[in-house]
Amino acid sequence: MSTTAISLMVLAIPFLLLRQSCTSPVTKNPAENYSVCYEPVCYERAALINQSLNASVNPCEDFYSYACGGWMSTHEIPRSKSTIGTFHLLHDQLQYTLRDILESVVIVEENQNITSKLAVAYNTCLAVPEKGDRIDVLRNILNVSGLGHWPITLGDAKPDTKGNCTEILKDLPISTLFLFDIGRSIQNLSSYAIQMSQLSLRMVGRNQLIHPDKGSSPKIINAYKVVIRTTLTLMNRNLSERELTELADVLVDFEGQLANLTTPAERRRNLLAIYHNTTIQELENNFTEVPLRHLLTKEFSKVNITLFGNETVELFALDYYDKLNTFLQNVNCTTLYNYAGLQEALNWAELASEEFRNASFELKKVTSGVAAEKPRWEECVKTVNTLMTEVVSYLYVQRNFSEEAKEEVKDIVSKVAAVFNQTIQESQWMDNDTKITAVDKLAKMGAKIGYPDWLLNVTYLEKLYVYVPRLQLNTSFLEIYYALYRNHWMRTLMKLGQPYNRNSEWSRGAAVVAAYYTPSTNEMVFPAGILQAPFYQRGLPRSLNFGAIGFVIGHEMTHGFDDRGGQFDADGALREWWTYKTRTEFNKKAECFISQYGNITDEKANMTLNGNNTVGENIADNGGLRIVFKAYDTFLQDECQGVDTRLPGLTNLSGKQLFFIADAMMWCSSSTVQRLKLQIQYDVHSPTQYRVNMPMKNFAEFSEVFKCSANSTMNPAQRCTSW
């Protein structure tokens, strides 16, 4: 089985696996209470750690610099990237592996199976720079989207174009003003529902659009305007410089006004407060400027689904909807149309025009600090892994998945869950009613490891791409991309009205370096791509696997009980299952983290961290570290009689010290200043050095293991804790 629901009560791990992790293949040091691993894999890891450490740094003053200082001195940021790190290097290895796989697939243009279609898609993607522009295809896509007259110059606009834009809005893509999807209903858990949220801003961030004259915003906005001007020119070569400048200025200003209607991410963390269960008819009655029923009916007509006014809509942005309704009463309809055309064109222009790719890269240079473009093959591997993720995953796991890795990860999941259960039971700040529900949620938390069972069923895979026609090498990649996107979107729309199947749903493919927790299904997912060194490696002392992949497991598990994940119950329903008393106590703990991280100023970026936006990840980092360390300590005492296993040449480092080093080494990284500034503004994760130092500062056992004095930086008097 590749999809595994882990229960606290059920676990079957071969006894030999557990025995090997303690005593074999190692040599016991008779003078000390530890063993040493002399297998090749242990020599390799010892060398890796030696290269990563900076022994001149006191681990009690700056553990991140101690664990990663050597690594940072030998790893420069590539010119084509804005960051480099352990995660990124493993991702790069995966990209090379996928390239080898994709280049080995035989291209067949007649009687194609799904892997043949993948091969054609990949090779036509590679050929994009040589095949020339395909503005004709871009124009056809705009025509299909109801934007065939784009752009309309302001001089050509009709006099009565302000206000009452309902008729124009009816013909525009629904994605112009909303984020729209079909997902598992968070109230009726057995079915799918229409889910809508506020507009998603893609090319430029919310802060830059709202404050275009602040800080580094002018450079970013100017580069964005060049992208807009380039896109306008692609569709109308007759536009004058004055018209291009005027249109670009108006469109950026318009997008800034829309951005101002949205709520920043840190104020959208309370899902219970922003969620509204409503219907299409209720929304249309309350917000008359938005022809929602028409827009949704038009969308679902693509798959022959008829909608009625009583169809449920799960809305996560009532405030945005209210502001938008007022905004549309006075909007310039020509500008609205032009904005819709721009957003649609931006979706596809990268594959239609070299001129656009160049302008887009100049924007990327300003926003992220890259200095060179990625190799074409790298872009294409990423693109087809997104467009045909199931097929790429199918080919990948046949070559690269280890069942042994899966078994050991299952074992660690079980051990971590047992400690988490104990932590809940012993918690002094939770009352009994909340504890009972929390334990039930933990017991029902699923863990999908590797890949789904259906991934190796070729007949099933073929059905996933039923709307994809025969693909030919002489077809433009833009047409192929559009066909694959359309197939995915039609399958998404067809979920409405269908029963929800938890086991068949994997929101990401297996060939990714990632792990995630989904609150609405109460499950963790550990794809095959992350079950590789240095996160997991067979034959290493268990301290290293607990510290790396074990931390990832603990982190994701803790997400089920952070400020957002904790709003969903054991079955994935959004509801308040905490008592008022316990919720109040938890909020106090969350506020401690918000204040602690929010008072950090990053010297490189010269910016203060956003403690509110990162609180969920910070809780997961802190809780995950504590829970997994306790799981390792329990394993060491119960199954190894307290005898830890060390590495050759590093016997001065105990198993517990190796645990913390393994955790820190996952986060070794360097970023450009531009990338770091964007991360601090928008990312829910804190920069990597704080993901290492802050949880360890907050964990007294860390200071005990490294014998940190009471006045050292890593051993503060005041700590924040949750789990």
N, C-alpha and C positions, 0 to 999 in steps of 0.2 A: 504494500500500500504506500502511495506517495503522499496522500493527504491524511494527516494524523491528528486526531483529536486527543490531546493528552489530558487524562484525568489524574487527580491526586491518588486515586485508588488503583490505577492500572498501569503497570510498566513491566515489560519483559525485555531485559537486556542480558545478553550472554554473560555468564559469570566470568569467562576468560577475559572479556574486555575490561572488566573492572579490576581483575587481578593484574593484568598487564600494566594498567595505569599506575599501580603502586610499586610493584617490585620487579617487573621485567620489561625490557632488558636493561637492568641497572646493576651497579656494584655498590654494595653497602660499605660505608666508611665505618670501620670498627671503633674509631675514636669519637665519632660524632653521631648524633641521632638523625642522620640523613643518608640518602643514597645518591649516586651519581649516574646519569644516563650517558653511555658512551656509544650510542648508536649514531650513524651518520646524520640523521635528522636533528639530533641534539647538538652535534658540532656545528651544523649549519645555523641553527637558531642562536647558539652562543655567539657566533661570528656576527650575526645580524644585530644582536643586542649590543655587542661591543662597539659596532659602528654607529649605533643610534645614541648611545650614552655620551654625555659630557661629564666625565668624572670630576672636573674642576668645579662644577656647580654643586652646592650643598642641596641635597634633595629636600631638606627641611625648610629651605628658603624659597625655592622655585622648582617644584618637581617636574613641571613640563620642560623647562630648560635642561634639567638633569637628564630626563629620559629621552628628549628629542634634540638636544643641542648638537650632538654629533651628526644626526640625520640632517638637520637644517643646514649645516655647514657644507654638506656634500650634495645637496639637491637644489639646483637652481630652478626657478619657474621657467618652463619652456616658453618660447616667444609666442606660440599659438595658444597658450592657456593663461588663465588669470589666477590659477591656483595649482598647487601640487601637494599631494599628501598620500598617506598610506591607502586610503580609500581610492584615490584617483589613480595610483599606480596599479592597484588590483583591477580597477576598471580598464586601464590601458591594456593590461595583459589579456583581459577578457575580449577587448576589441580586436586584438591580434588573433586570438583564437577564433573569433567569429569570422574575421576576414578569411582565414584559412579554410574554414568550413564553407563559406559562401563561394569562394573561388573554386572549390572542388565540386560544386553541384553542376551537373550537366545541363546545358541550355537546350530545351526542347520547345519548339514553337507550335508543333502540331500535337494533338492529343495530350495536352498538358495536365500534369498532376500539380498539386499545390507547391511542391518543391521546385518544379520547373518554373512556375510563375514567380516564385521568390528569386530564382536565378536571373530571370529577365528583368525584374524590378531592380535588382542590385546593379546589373550591368548597364542598364539605361541610366541609372543614377550616376554611375561613374562617367558616363559619356556626356553629361549635361554641358560642361564647359566647351566641348568640341562641337556640339550639335547646333550651336547658335541660338538666338532668341526665339521664343515662341509666344509672342504677344497675341497672336491669333487665338491660341488656346486660352490665354488669360481673359481675352475679351469674351470668348464663349462662356466661360465660367461666370463672368459678371452678368452676361445676358440671362443665364439660367437663374441667377440669384435676384433678378428683377432690377439690375443696375446697369442695363445696357446703354443708358445715356450718360453714364459717369465719365468724366466730371462735368458738371454744369457750372459755367463761369458765373460770377455774381452779376455780371452785366447782362447775361442771358436769362436771369431769373425773372419769373413773373412778378408783377407788382404786389400781388396779394399773397405773398409767400410767408407771412408771419402769423403764427398761431393756427389752430385747426389743422394740424398735420396728420390727422387720423387716417385719411385715405392714402396718403403717401406712406405712412408707417405700415399699413397693411401689406404693401408690396415688398417691404424690406426684410432681410433675414432676421429671425427672432434674436439671433446673437448680437445684433447691433447694440441693444441696450440692456440685455440680460445674460446671466449665466444660466443655462438651461440643460437639464440632464434627466435621464431616467435611472432611478436607483431603488434599492430596497427601501420600502416604506418604513419609517421609524415608528409608526403607530400600528399599522396592519402588517406585521412582520412576515406574513406568508406571501406577500405580493410586492410588485413594483409600483412606483408612483412617479408622477411628474414632480420634479424638484427644481425650484428656481431660487436664484440668489442675485446679488447685485452684480453690476458690470465688472468684468475682469479686465484690468489694464495690462497690456502686454509689452509694448515696445519701450515705454518710458514709465518710471515709477510714479505713484500718486503724489509724493512730496514734490517731485520735480515739476509735475504738471500744475499743481496748485501754487507753488512758489517758484516760478520760472526764473526769477531774478536773484535767488538766494544761493550762496555758496557756489558749488560747482554746477548748479542747474543751468546757467546760460550756455555753457559748452555743450551740455547734453541736449538741451532744447534746440540749439542751432543745428547740431548734427541730425536731430530728428526731423527738423524742417527740410534739410537737404534730402532725406529719405522721402518725405512727402512730395517735394518738388519733383524728384526723380520719378516717383510713381505716377504723378499727374502727367508728366511729360510722356511716359510710355503710352498712355491712352489718348493723348492729344498733343501731337507735335506742334500744333499751331498756337499754343498758349504763349503769350508774351511774358517777358520777365516780370512785368508789373502784375500780370494776372497770377503767375505762379507764386510770387511773393505774397500777394493779397490772400490767395486761397490757403496757402500754408499757414499764414498768421491766423486766419479765421478758424481753420480746423484745429490748430493747437489750442487756441483760446476756448473753442467749443469743448474739446476733450478735457481741458482743465475744469470747465464748469461741470461736466459730468463727473469728473473725479471728485469734485467738491460735494457732490450728492452722496458719494459712498462713505461708508464708515471705515476707519482704519482697523486693521486686523486685531490690534490689541483690545479694541472695544467690541469685538465680535466673539469673544471666547465663551461667553455665557450663552450656550445654545438654547437653554430653556427659556431665556428671555427673548431671543430673536426668532424662535421657531413659531410659525403660525400654520395650523392646519385649516385650509380653506377650500373653496371650489372655484372653478373657472368663472361661473356666473357671479359669485360674490365679489370676486376681484373686479370684474368688468362693471358691476353695479357701483362699486365704491370708487373706482378709478376710471372715469369715463374717457380720459385722453388716451388710454392704452387699449387697443383692440385685441386683447389677449386671445379671445376665443377664435378670432379669425386667424391670428398668427399660428396658434397651436393646431387648428384644423388644417391649415395649409401644410404644416410640417408633417402631420400624421397621415395626410392623404398620400404621401410618398409610399406608405406601406399599407394603404387601404384600411386604415383604422378610423372609425367614426367616433368623434368625441361629442359628449353632451355637457350641458351646463353644470351638471352635478358631479363632474369628474374632479377627483381630489387633486389639489395642488399643495405640496409641502413647500411653504415659502420661508426663506431664511433671511429676508430683507424687507420687512414691511415698511420700515422707516425710509429706505431708499425708494421703494415703490411710491410712497406718499409724496416724497420730494420730487420724484420724476414726473408724477402726474401734474403737479403745479408747474414745473419747469416747461413741460410740453405745451402749456397754454400760451406761452409767449415765445416759443422757439422759432427761429427762421427755418422754414421747411426745406429750402434749398440747401442750407448748411447741414441739416439733419440728413438729407439725401447724400450729400457729398461725404459726410462723415461715415455713413454706412458703406459707401463705395470704397472709401479709403481702407476701412477695416477689412473688407472682403478682399481687396487687392493685396493688402499686406500678407494675407494668408498664403498667397500663391506666387507672388512676384519673384521670390527668391529663385524659383525654378523656371521663370520665364525670361529673365533678363540679366545679362552680365553687369549692365550699368546699375541695376538695383542691388545686386550682390555687393558691388563695390561700395555703394553708399551705405548699405546696411553694415558692412564691415567697419566703415569709418565711425559709425555710431557705436558699434561694439568696442572699438578701441577707446572711445571716450568713456563709456560706461563701465567697462571691466578692466581696461588696461592691457589687453592683448596687443601684441606687436606684429603678429603674422597670422595668416589664415591656416586653419587645419588642413591636413592632406585631404584630398577629395574622398579617398576610400574611407577615412574615418567618419566623415559626415554621412556617407552612404550606409555604413554599418549601423550607425545610430538611427538613421531614418528608417531602414527596412526593419530594424529590431523594434521600432515603434509601430510601423504600419502593419507588419506581419509577425507580431511578437510570438504568437503560438507556434508558427512554423519554424522560426529561428530557435525558439526554446526546444522544440522537438528534435532538431538536429544537434543542438548543443548537449542536451542531457544524455544522448546516446554515446557521446564521446567523453564527456567530462564529469559525469555525476558518480559519486562514491556512496554506495549503500552503507559502508562503514561509517562515513561521516554522518549520515542520517541517524544511525543508531546511537552514536555518541551524543549528537545534539538532542535526541529524544531523552537520553539519560540526564543530560544537564538540565533540560526543561523540567523534568520531573523533580530533580533535586532543588532547583530554584523555587519551583511552585510549593514544595513542602516547607521551605523556609519562609516563603511569603505567607503561607497559611499560618504558620506559627507566629509570625510578626503581627498579623492581624489579631490573632487570638490574645496575644500578650499586650496589645496596644492599650495605653492608659488613657488616651484621648478619645477613643471610640466607645460608644455605648453598645450594649449587647444586641439591640435590634439591628443596628448598622453592621455590626460584626457578622451577624448571621447572614445577612444579605451579601456582604462582601465575600465571605467564604464561599457562598453559593456561586457568585460570579466567577471567582477564581477557579473553582472546580469545573465550571462549564466553559472556561476559556479554551478555545481551540488553538492548536499549533499546526500549521501547514508547513511541511518541511520538504524542500526540494522542488517538486513539481506536482501538478494534479494528475490523478489516475488516467484521465481521458487524453492526456497529452500524447501518448504513444498510439492512440487509436486514429489511424490515418483517415478512415472513413468519416469520423467525427470532425477532424480538421478540415476535410474537404467541404463539409457542410457549413463551416464557419465562413467560408469564402465563396458562398454560392452566388453572390451578386457580382463577382469579379469575372469579366469576360476573358477570352484568350488574349494573352499579352504578347506583343511582338517587339523585337529589338528595334524596328524602325519607327516605333511609336515614341513620342516624347515622354520623358519621365513625368512631366507635369500631368499629362493625361492619365498615366498609370497611377500616380499619386492620388489624383482626384477619384479614380475608380476605386482604389483601395479605401480611401477615406469614406466615400459614399457607401461602400459595403459595410464598413464598421458602423456608420451612423444609422443605416437602415436596420441592422441587427439590434442596435441599441433601442431604437424606436419600437421595434417589435416586441420588446420585453414587457411593454405596458399591457396589463391584463393577464400576464403569465405568472404561474406560481414561482416563488423564489426558491432556488436550489443552492444552499450554502456550499455544498461540496464542489459544484461546477464553477463557482465564481472565484476567479483569481484576478484581482485588479491590475496586476503587473505580471510580466512574463518570468520565466525561470532564469533567463540569461541576463541577470542584472545584479550589480553589487549593491544590495539594499536589503533592509528588513523593515517591517512595518506592522503596526497594530491598527485594526479597523474597529472603532467603537460600535458601529451599527451592526456588526456581526460578532463582536466579542471574540476576535481571533487574531493571533499573531501569524505572520508569514515570514519564513526564512527561505528565500529562493536559492536554487542550486548555485547561483553565481557568487554568493557570499560565503559559501562553505569551502573556502580555499584559504591557503596560507596568505597572510599571517593571522587571519581570523580563526581558522581551524586548520590543524595539521595532525594527521594520524601519527602516533608514536611519541609525541612530546609529553613531558611531565604535565599532569592535569592542571597545575597552577596556571600554565600559559593558555590553555584552551578555556579554562574558567575565566581568566582575566580578559580574554578577547571575545570569542563568540559567546561565552557565558555572560559577559557584561551586556552584549547586544540583546540577549534573551531577557536578562533582568530589566534592561531599559524598556523594551517593548512591553513586558508584563506590567511594569509600573504605570505605563500609559493608560492601562485600564482603570487606574485609580488616581489619575492626575486631575487637574481642574476641569478638563474637557471630557476625557474618557470616562471619568467618574460620574458623568451625567447620564450614562447609558447603563442599563441593568444587565443581568446575566444573559438575557436573550437578545440584547441589542436594541431594546426599546428606550427611547429618550424619556426619562422620567426622574423625578427627585426621589431617590430611594434612601438618601441619608436623612437621619433625623435632624431637626433644626440645631440641636446641641452639638452633634458631631460635625455638621457642616460648618458651624461657626468656628469650632476648634481647627478644622482643616484650613479654613480661610485665613486664620491667624498664621498658620504655618506657611501658607502660600505667600502671604504678605511679607514674611521674613525673607523669602527668596527674592521677591520682587524688589524689596529695598536693598538687599545685599548685592544682587547683580546690577540693579539700577544705579548703584553708587560707584560703579567701576567706570573709569575713563580709559579707553584704549589709547595708548600714546601714539601708535603708528597712524591710526585713523583720526586721532584728536576728536573722538566722539564718545559720548556716554552710552553705555549699553541700554537697551530697552528691556527693562526687567518685566514689564507687563506682557509684551509679545512673546518672550522666551520662557515664561514661567512654567508652562507644561513640560517643555523639554528639560528645563533645569530640575524640575521635580523628578523626572524620569532618570536623568543622569545621576542625581544624588541617591534616589531610592534604589535604582538598579545596582549601583556600586555596592551599597551596604548589603543588600539582599544576596548578591552573588558572592561577595566575600564570605558572608556567613555560611552560604551553601558550600563553598570550597573548604572552609574551616571544619564544617561538620563532616564532609567527605574525608578530610585528612584524618580526623580523629576516629571516625567510625569504621572506615574501610582500609586505612593505612596505618592504624595504631600510632598516629602522630608523626610518622616518619615521612618527611617530604623528600622529593626528588629534585636534584640540582643539575646544573649544566656543567660540562667540562670547561675548566678554565675560569668558571664563575661561581665556584663553590662558596665564595663569600656572600653570595646572594641567596637568601632562603627562599623556599617555595612561596611564602607570603609576599616577600619583596618582589619576586618574579611576577606574581599576580598583578601587583600595581604597575610594574613596568610594562607588562603586556597590555594592560588597559591603556596606559598613556601612549604607547607606541602606535596604537590605532589612530590616534589623533595628530601625530606628527604631520605638520603641514606648513606651507608658506603661501601667502596670497599677495596680490598687488594691492596697493592702497585703494584703488578704485573698487576692486572687488570687496575688500573689507568694509568700505563705507556702505556699499549696497547691502551687504550681509547684516550689518548692524541696524540699518533702517528697516529691512523687510523680512529677514530670515527669522524663523521661529527658533533656530538653534543659536546658541552663543558661539562666538569665535572659539577655535579649538583649544587654545591655551587655558581658557576659562572652563571648558568642559573637562579638563584634567585637574587643574589646581583647585577650583572651587569645591567640587564634591569631596576631594581628598582633605581639604581644609576642614570641611564639615564633618569628617569621619574620624572620631578619636582613635579608632584602631589603626588607621594609617600612621599616626604619630607614634603609636606604640611599636609598630613594626619597624619603623625607621629610627626609633629612639630620638624623636624630636624634642628639644627642650621646650619648656613652657613659654619662653619668650620668642620662639621662632615663628616665622611668617606662616608656615603650614600648620601650626598648632595654636590657633587663636583661642582666646577665652570664651568668645561668643560664637555659637554655631547655629545654623539653620538645619532642621531635620524634618522629614515627613514620614517616610516608611523605613 
